[in-house]
Each structure stands twice: as structure tokens, then as C-alpha cells.
């Protein structure tokens, strides 16, 4: 099937998204990407919990640039209108926005035409951004678009791909992200049912999508459960990750397993989640004895290898000079983004506010620095220094990550030397948590 020619604006936005998430997030793990076809029309149906950050992650990490659907109310903002036109965003009209749903006929027609051309469309089927610990009930829009294209426009080969995006911390700089593509749904298999009863088919297809989207996200019955099980999963995997490549995806998989196991045990006397909470409380006391704040979700308690220490020290030394240059050159950007982040009261907008501010300030600051240096040193040297300063910003981000890790190792060395009995107690209480997890999930 023919595909849309990729406009230059899409390539620019994708490059921006990849750069932004590389700076803002420490790691972005992508799993199940083979479930996204590159030669067929597709609808990417994702959960929505982190404002424009969700869009940036999808744009940066999907095989093809998708056309997004967004509430028509966004078009009231001039900057949003410009950005959406560059990205080919299609408006969705909602009755609560006062725009009238009658306009959605053109939206569906635009989606059908895009799918007929082999394009990918991205939609947030929950209908709005939220901070709930589980998925909200899905709207039928994705199913109706897919079934309408298949029946009314005779588009064949459409798939709906569930996309789960999970953040270690929505608003924290240099946290981790996982994007998981779930099992795709073949829309052609639903065409006959849609022709008999389109409304029923759309509802049943949406229910299937909800099940598959739940399988690639992390869902809990309450915020308290979410906080506890995330902490448990982080503690159990932290020492493993101290010896092997970090895997936020593995941590999330354990959270899913724990959520399922504790759900099965709900209502029983001495339920496993109560035992887990007690075990975590004991471990927190042991960490307090070591002078480790509970704000650190999962401090490693096992020593790294000598090889890892040497590698880390060498990287810190090599990254040091360019990192200093990057900090100096990008200080206005860093300060401006940090200040803007404090102004965002909603957790889901902190990363977006920081990213948008940084995107605006970078060209302004770099242009000013180039002009100043060109006046003092000449255009060639000014260009070299300006480019070096911009790239040095990336070096500063990488240096910061390694410095945080090295600081953890130094602290662990100190407590190993000065408080070996307290460290042993913390290691023992963490092992108790691990044993509870094994009893619940049946996995080591």
C-alpha cells in the first residue's frame, strides 16, 4: 500500500523530539516495536498521563511519524496552531469544549483519507490526560475511525496497536521511561460485524483494545497501592541492576505481576500486600540507620565491580571539561527551564513546561552568544565555541548521570567501612522483601 511522502516538517519535529527526550530522560526503553507495521495503515492507541511528553516519546520512538488527533480547543492557542499544522494534527471536536461534535465528520474523513494513503494515526482513547493509577474507560473513537475506514472507505489491512507509556517520575529530570507496543488488532476481522451493527462492533472492539492497552501499562487499584508496589519492584530489581544493564521495563513487568497477585489476594486475612507494606517499613528503618533518605526509592546495596568503578571514573574525567563548557554556555537555558518548571502546578505539565522553555531559550541564547563572540573573536571562532557549548550541554547531562552513580558508590563504600552491621541488616530486610515477592509471583 502506498505511503504518504514524509514532509520536511515531520522530520524536523522528529529530530526535535529525539533530542528532547534524550536530554530530559535518562533512558527510554522501547519494547514490542515489531508489533508496529511500517508498510500498512495503523492506529496507535496510547495512554495519556504526561501532556506533550507523551507526544514527544511517541514521535521519537515509533518507526514512522504518526498524525495525532487532538481536542479542537487547542486550536485557540496560536503557538499550538502553528505546531499542530507542522505536525499534521487533526482536530477532534467535543461537546464540552463548545465546538460541536457535528464538525467531527471532517475529522473522520481526514482520518480515513490518511489511512487509505497508508499513514499512521496516533490517538489517546482515554479522551483526556489524567493522573489516575489505572486506565480510564476508553472512548470508542479509535474503533469508530478504524471501522469507518474499513467499511466506508474500503481501506484494508488496518491495525490498531496499543501503546503503553510508563514514567518512573512524570516531572523529574533524568528519570526513566518505558514505551511498550502491545499485540495489534486486525481491523479486517471486524468488518462483517461492523456492517451488521456498527455501534456494537465499535464497543466490543474498544473493549478488546482496553484489555490489550491494560496489558502494556501499569494499573493499580489506588495511589497507595501504586506507590507501594512500585517501591517494592524498584527495591527488588535495584541490586540486580547494579550488576547488569538497568531495565525499567523489567521493573514495570514486576509491578504488573505484583498488581495481579495482590488483586487475587484482596480481602484475605493477612493479605500479601499488608506483609509487603510491613516488610518495606522495616527496610525503611534500616535505611534510616544508614543515613539514606526514603526519597531515594531504591538505593543499591551491593558493591559494583572494579571494572565498573574504573570505567565510571574514566568517563567522569573525559566528560568533565566539555561538561563545564556546556554548563557555562547553557546556564541561562538551565536556569530558565528550572524556573519555568516550578511554575507548573500540575505534575503532568512539569516536563512539558521545562521542555518547551528549553526549546525556546536554546536558539535565543546560542544566537546571542554567537553574536557576542563573533564581535570579540571573529565569526569562525565564535561558531566553533557556540557549537562546542551546545554539544557540551549533552556532555553535562551525561556527566551528571555518572556523578550521581559515583556518589552512590562512594556512600556505599563509606557505610561498608563504618557501619557494616547496619548494612548487613538493610541487605537482610531487603532480602525479606524479595522473598515476599517470590512467594507472590512464583518468580525469582
C-alpha positions in Angstrom: 0.0 0.0 0.0 1.3 3.5 -0.9 2.6 5.6 1.9 2.5 9.3 2.5 5.6 11.1 1.5 7.2 12.3 4.7 7.1 16.2 4.8 10.2 18.0 5.9 8.3 19.4 8.9 7.7 15.9 10.2 11.4 15.1 10.0 12.3 18.3 11.9 9.7 17.6 14.6 11.0 14.0 14.9 14.6 15.2 15.3 13.5 17.7 17.9 11.5 15.0 19.8 14.5 12.6 19.8 16.8 15.3 21.1 14.4 16.5 23.8 13.7 13.1 25.3 17.4 12.3 25.2 18.1 15.3 27.3 15.1 15.1 29.6 15.0 11.4 30.3 17.9 9.2 31.4 16.7 6.1 29.5 13.8 5.4 27.2 13.2 1.7 26.8 11.1 0.5 23.9 9.7 -3.0 23.7 7.4 -4.7 21.2 8.3 -2.4 18.3 7.9 -5.3 15.9 4.1 -5.0 16.6 4.1 -1.7 14.6 3.9 -2.3 10.9 5.8 0.0 8.6 4.0 -0.9 5.4 0.4 -0.8 6.5 -2.0 1.8 7.9 -2.1 1.8 11.6 -3.8 3.5 14.6 -1.6 3.9 17.6 -3.8 4.0 20.7 -1.8 5.2 23.7 -2.5 6.0 27.4 -2.2 9.7 28.3 -0.6 10.9 31.5 2.1 13.4 30.7 1.0 16.2 28.5 3.2 16.9 25.5 5.8 14.5 26.8 3.6 11.6 25.7 3.6 13.0 22.2 7.4 13.6 22.1 8.1 10.0 23.2 5.7 8.6 20.6 7.2 10.8 17.8 10.7 10.0 18.8 10.4 6.2 19.2 7.8 5.0 16.7 9.1 3.7 13.3 7.0 6.2 11.4 5.8 9.7 12.1 2.1 9.5 13.1 -0.6 12.1 12.6 -2.1 12.9 16.0 -5.7 13.6 16.9 -6.1 16.4 19.5 -9.0 18.4 21.0 -10.1 21.3 18.9 -9.9 23.6 21.9 -6.2 23.5 21.5 -6.5 25.5 18.2 -7.4 28.6 20.2 -3.7 28.9 21.1 -1.6 30.5 18.3 1.6 28.5 19.2 -0.4 25.3 19.3 -1.9 26.0 15.9 1.5 26.5 14.4 2.9 23.3 15.9 -0.2 21.3 15.0 -0.1 22.4 11.4 3.5 21.5 11.1 2.7 18.0 12.6 -0.4 17.4 10.6 -2.6 17.2 13.7 -6.3 16.5 13.2 -8.8 18.3 15.5 -11.4 16.4 17.5 -14.5 18.3 18.4 -16.0 17.6 21.9 -19.4 18.9 23.1 -17.9 20.0 26.4 -15.5 22.3 24.5 -18.4 24.2 22.9 -17.2 23.4 19.4 -20.0 21.0 18.5 -19.4 17.4 17.5 -21.0 17.9 14.1 -17.7 19.1 12.9 -16.2 15.6 13.5 -17.4 14.4 10.1 -14.5 16.2 8.5 -12.2 14.7 11.2 -13.3 11.2 10.3 -12.9 11.9 6.6 -9.4 13.2 7.2 -8.5 10.1 9.2 -10.0 7.8 6.5 -8.0 9.5 3.8 -4.8 9.3 5.8 -5.3 5.5 6.5 -6.1 5.0 2.8 -2.7 6.5 2.0 -1.1 4.1 4.4 -0.4 6.6 7.1 -0.2 6.0 10.9 -2.6 7.9 13.2 -2.0 8.4 17.0 -4.9 8.8 19.4 -5.3 8.9 23.2 -8.5 6.8 23.6 -9.0 7.7 27.2 -10.1 11.1 25.9 -8.1 13.2 28.3 -4.9 13.4 30.3 -5.1 12.2 33.9 -3.1 11.1 37.0 -5.1 8.1 38.0 -3.3 4.9 38.9 -5.1 3.0 36.2 -6.5 3.5 32.8 -9.7 5.5 32.5 -12.6 3.9 30.5 -11.8 4.2 26.8 -13.8 6.2 24.3 -14.9 4.5 21.1 -13.2 7.0 18.7 -10.3 4.8 17.7 -12.6 1.8 16.9 -15.0 4.0 15.0 -12.3 5.6 12.9 -10.8 2.2 12.1 -14.2 0.5 11.3 -15.3 3.5 9.3 -12.2 3.5 7.2 -12.6 -0.3 6.6 -16.3 -0.2 5.8 -17.0 3.2 4.3 -13.6 3.9 2.6 -12.8 0.2 1.9 -9.3 0.5 3.4 -7.8 -2.9 4.0 -5.0 -4.0 6.3 -5.6 -1.5 9.2 -4.3 -2.5 12.6 -4.8 -0.9 16.0 -1.7 -1.0 18.1 -2.0 -0.4 21.9 0.9 1.8 23.1 1.7 1.9 26.8 3.9 4.7 28.2 5.1 4.4 31.8 7.2 7.1 33.5 9.4 6.5 36.5 8.5 10.0 37.5 6.4 12.3 35.3 8.0 15.6 36.3 11.6 14.6 37.4 14.5 15.5 35.2 16.6 12.4 34.1 14.1 9.7 35.1 13.3 6.6 33.0 10.5 5.9 30.5 9.2 2.7 29.0 7.2 2.6 25.8 5.7 -0.8 25.1 3.8 -1.7 21.9 1.2 -4.4 22.6 -0.5 -7.1 20.5 -2.1 -5.4 17.4 -5.7 -5.8 16.5 -6.6 -6.7 12.9 -9.5 -4.5 11.9 -10.4 -6.5 8.8 -11.6 -9.3 11.2 -14.3 -6.9 12.5 -15.7 -5.6 9.2 -18.5 -8.1 8.9 -19.6 -7.4 12.5 -19.5 -3.7 11.8 -21.7 -4.0 8.8 -24.4 -5.8 10.9 -24.2 -3.5 13.9 -21.6 -0.7 13.8 -22.2 0.6 17.3 -22.0 -2.8 18.9 -18.8 -3.7 16.9 -17.2 -0.4 17.9 -18.0 -1.0 21.6 -16.7 -4.6 21.5 -13.5 -3.6 19.6 -12.9 -0.8 22.2 -13.3 -3.4 25.0 -10.6 -5.5 23.3 -8.4 -2.5 22.9 -8.9 -1.7 26.6 -7.7 -5.2 27.6 -4.6 -5.0 25.4 -3.8 -1.5 26.5 -4.0 -2.5 30.1 -1.5 -5.3 29.4 1.2 -2.8 28.3 0.6 -0.2 31.0 0.7 -0.4 34.8 -2.6 -0.3 36.6 -3.4 -0.3 40.3 -6.5 0.0 42.4 -5.3 3.0 44.3 -2.5 5.5 44.5 -1.3 3.9 47.8 -1.1 0.5 46.1 0.7 2.1 43.1 3.3 3.7 45.4 3.9 0.6 47.4 4.2 -1.9 44.5 6.5 0.5 42.6 8.7 0.8 45.6 8.8 -3.0 46.1 9.6 -3.6 42.4 12.4 -0.9 42.5 13.9 -2.4 45.6 13.9 -6.0 44.3 15.5 -5.0 41.0 17.9 -2.4 42.2 20.7 -4.7 43.2 20.2 -6.8 40.1 20.5 -3.6 38.0 23.7 -2.7 39.9 25.4 -5.7 38.2 23.6 -5.7 34.9 22.1 -3.1 32.4 19.4 -1.1 34.0 15.9 -2.2 33.0 12.9 0.0 33.8 10.9 -2.4 31.6 11.7 -5.3 33.9 10.7 -3.2 36.9 7.3 -2.4 35.3 6.8 -6.1 34.4 7.3 -7.0 38.1 4.8 -4.2 39.0 2.2 -5.8 36.7 2.8 -9.2 38.2 2.5 -7.9 41.8 -0.6 -5.9 41.0 -2.2 -9.1 39.6 -1.0 -11.2 42.6 -2.2 -8.7 45.2 -5.5 -8.3 43.4 -6.1 -12.1 43.7 -5.4 -11.9 47.4 -7.6 -9.0 48.2 -9.9 -9.4 51.2 -7.9 -12.3 52.7 -6.7 -12.1 56.3 -3.0 -11.2 56.3 -3.0 -10.3 52.6 0.4 -10.3 50.9 0.2 -6.5 50.3 0.0 -5.9 54.1 3.0 -8.2 54.5 4.8 -6.3 51.8 4.0 -2.9 53.4 5.3 -4.2 56.8 8.5 -5.5 55.2 9.1 -2.2 53.4 8.6 -0.3 56.7 11.2 -2.4 58.4 13.6 -1.8 55.4 13.0 1.9 55.6 14.1 1.9 59.2 17.3 0.1 58.2 17.9 2.7 55.5 17.4 5.4 58.1 20.1 3.8 60.2 22.4 4.1 57.2 21.5 7.8 56.7 19.8 7.1 53.4 16.7 9.1 52.7 13.5 7.3 51.9 13.1 9.7 49.0 15.7 7.6 47.2 13.3 4.9 46.0 15.9 2.0 45.6 19.5 2.7 46.6 21.8 -0.1 45.6 23.2 -2.1 48.5 25.7 -4.3 46.6 29.2 -3.2 45.5 30.0 -2.7 41.8 32.9 -4.5 40.2 36.3 -2.9 40.0 35.9 -2.7 36.2 32.7 -0.7 36.6 34.4 1.7 39.0 37.3 2.3 36.7 35.0 2.8 33.7 32.9 5.3 35.6 35.9 7.3 36.9 37.3 7.4 33.3 34.1 8.6 31.9 33.8 11.3 34.5 37.3 12.5 33.8 36.7 12.6 30.0 33.3 14.3 30.2 34.5 16.8 32.8 36.0 19.6 30.5 33.2 19.6 27.9 30.6 19.4 30.6 32.0 22.6 32.3 31.9 24.4 28.9 28.3 23.1 28.4 27.2 24.3 31.8 28.6 27.8 31.3 27.3 28.1 27.7 23.8 26.8 28.6 23.4 28.3 32.1 20.6 30.7 31.0 18.7 27.7 29.4 19.2 25.6 32.5 18.1 28.3 34.9 15.1 29.3 32.7 13.8 25.8 32.3 14.2 25.1 36.0 12.3 28.3 36.9 9.6 27.5 34.4 9.2 24.0 35.9 8.5 25.5 39.3 5.6 27.5 37.8 3.9 24.3 36.6 1.5 23.3 39.4 0.2 20.2 37.7 2.6 17.2 37.8 1.8 16.2 34.3 2.9 19.6 32.9 6.3 20.0 34.6 8.3 18.1 32.0 6.4 19.8 29.2 6.9 23.2 30.6 10.6 22.5 31.1 11.0 21.1 27.6 9.1 23.9 25.8 11.0 26.6 27.7 14.3 24.9 26.9 13.3 24.7 23.2 12.6 28.4 23.1 15.6 29.5 25.0 18.3 27.4 23.3 18.3 29.2 19.9 17.9 32.6 21.6 20.8 32.0 24.0 23.0 30.4 21.3 22.3 33.3 18.9 23.2 35.9 21.5 26.4 34.1 22.5 27.5 33.7 18.8 26.9 37.4 18.2 28.9 38.4 21.2 31.7 36.0 20.5 31.8 37.0 16.8 32.3 40.6 17.8 35.1 39.7 20.1 36.8 36.8 18.4 35.6 36.6 14.8 32.9 34.6 13.2 34.8 31.3 12.7 36.0 31.0 16.3 32.6 32.2 17.6 30.9 29.4 15.6 33.3 26.8 16.9 32.8 27.9 20.5 29.0 28.2 20.2 28.7 24.7 18.7 31.0 23.3 21.3 29.0 24.9 24.0 25.7 23.5 22.7 27.2 20.0 22.4 28.8 20.5 25.8 25.3 20.6 27.2 24.8 17.0 26.2 28.2 16.2 27.9 27.0 17.9 31.1 23.8 15.8 31.1 25.9 12.6 30.7 28.4 13.7 33.4 25.6 14.4 35.8 24.2 10.8 35.5 27.6 9.3 36.1 28.3 11.6 39.0 25.0 10.6 40.7 26.0 6.9 40.3 29.5 7.5 41.6 28.1 9.3 44.6 26.0 6.3 45.4 29.1 4.1 45.2 31.1 6.4 47.5 28.3 6.4 50.0 28.1 2.6 49.9 31.9 2.4 50.4 31.6 4.6 53.5 28.8 2.6 55.1 30.5 -0.7 54.3 33.6 0.6 56.1 31.9 2.4 59.0 28.6 0.6 59.5 28.9 -3.0 58.3 26.4 -4.3 60.8 23.8 -1.7 59.7 24.4 -2.5 56.0 24.0 -6.2 56.7 20.7 -5.5 58.4 19.5 -3.5 55.4 20.5 -6.2 53.0 18.7 -8.8 55.1 15.5 -6.8 55.2 15.6 -6.2 51.5 16.0 -10.0 51.1 12.8 -10.4 53.1 11.0 -8.2 50.6 12.4 -10.3 47.8 11.1 -13.5 49.4 7.6 -12.0 49.7 7.8 -11.1 46.0 8.8 -14.6 45.1 6.0 -16.1 47.2 3.5 -13.8 45.4 4.7 -14.2 41.8 6.4 -17.5 41.9 9.4 -16.0 40.1 12.9 -15.2 41.4 
